[in-house]
Amino acid sequence: MTAEERVALVRMKADRAKKHIAELQAEIGTFLKSNPYVVSTKRNPKTRQLIYYIASVQPTPRIISVIIGDVLQCLRSTLDHLAYQLLLVGGPGFDERKVRFPVGRDRQSYESERGRVVPSLRQDAKDAIDAVEPYGGGKGALLWTLHNLNNIDKHRTILTAGAQVRSVDLGYTMLQMARQIPGNPIPDDLEWHAWFRPANTGFPLKAGYVLLTSAPDAEPDEKQQFRFEVAFAESEVATGQPIGETLHEMTNLVNRIVTTFYDVGLLS
């Protein structure tokens, strides 16, 4: 088998992960378009400030978590398939059932794992895996998150997900403040959008969460916008990490590893 054929086999799982991600994006998009987070307003009776807040929250559909698990499984399998091809290139002499791409909680646990699952790999392959630093605290720490989430989904239960604020449009509020400056005429019909990600995203989003406190006696603006996103809710592994961005980062990292190993000749 040629190196091109080997890398093509490995990449099939990664390519499948991309299809699951496309399906996931469609499901999340449909969910967010259903207006699952209702925004309302109220006024502080003491300060007269206008407050935008979350009136109600719909739970994240379970199908989203199921698809996330499919993505994670494909990405973890890609790494394991890569390790298996590295083993075949290195020659026989090791139990094929034990080989997998080593990932550890920290450097010490990684080295222990590597000693069990890749002893028959060529030294250059071992060195290349070491260079990835696939453990918590290393350059490839995201692989530890991937490994953990995949194990939860495979061996315990489907993953949990929640919601948080992605960004708030402060354009209208800033225009109102600018209009109060003497000698600074601003047309009434001017629209300006300025999106900011809040320091506190409100994760996990619940009814009553305050999104924005506006000026005293300000009137509710129907054009005031808020953007939301679905995030991981696994407290021990990934809390509040945006699902879309995190999975894209994982996919890119896994693909870079496969490409690098192929480019330096480890699969031939």
C-alpha positions, 0 to 999 in steps of 0.5 A, a space after each residue: 500500500 502506498 503512502 497516498 492510499 494510507 493517508 486516504 484511508 485515514 482521512 475518510 473518518 475526518 471527512 465524515 466528521 465534516 459531514 456531521 459538522 454540516 448536519 450539526 450546523 443545520 440543526 443548531 441553525 434551525 433551533 436558533 431560528 425558532 426563537 428559543 431565548 425570548 428577550 423582554 424588557 423591564 424598568 428599574 423602578 429606582 434608576 428608571 434604567 431600561 433592562 433587557 433580560 431573558 424571559 424564557 429559555 428552551 432546552 437544547 434539543 438532544 439531537 444536537 448532542 447526538 450529532 456532536 458525539 458522532 463528530 467526536 467519534 470520527 475525529 478520535 478514530 482518525 487519530 487511531 487509524 493514523 496510529 494503526 497505519 504508522 504501526 503497519 509501516 513500522 512492521 509486525 511484532 505488536 498486538 494490533 488490538 492495542 494500538 491507538 494514538 496516545 493522549 494523556 491528562 498530563 505529560 506523565 500520563 501521556 508518556 505512560 499511555 504511549 509506552 503501552 500503545 505505540 512501542 512498535 512504532 518507528 522512532 521517527 513516528 514516536 518523535 512526531 507524536 511527542 512533538 504534537 504534545 497530545 496532553 493537558 498543558 501541551 501544545 495539543 491540549 485540545 486533543 485531551 478535550 476531544 479524548 475526554 468528550 468522546 469517552 463520555 459520549 461513548 461510555 457514559 451518556 450523550 453530551 450535555 449542551 447549554 446556551 450563552 450570549 455570543 454578542 450584544 449589539 451596542 450600536 443603538 445605545 452608543 448612538 443615543 449617548 452620542 446624540 446627548 453631546 451638544 453640537 453633535 447632530 446625528 440623523 434620527 434615521 441613522 442605524 449603526 451596529 457594534 457587536 461586542 462579546 460580553 465578559 459574562 456570557 451568562 452560561 448556562 443561560 437561564 430565565 431572568 438573566 440580564 442582557 443589557 442595562 440601557 440609559 434612564 428613561 430609554 424606550 425599548 428598541 425593537 431593533 436591539 439585537 442579541 446573538 446566542 450560541 450553543 456551548 458544551 456543558 460538561 463541567 469536568 471537561 468543557 464548560 461554556 466552550 462554543 460547540 461550533 468553534 471548538 469542533 472546527 478547531 479540533 477538526 483542523 488540528 486533527 487534519 494538520 496532524 495527518 497532513 504533517 505525518 504524511 508530508 514528512 514521510 511517516 506513512 511510507 
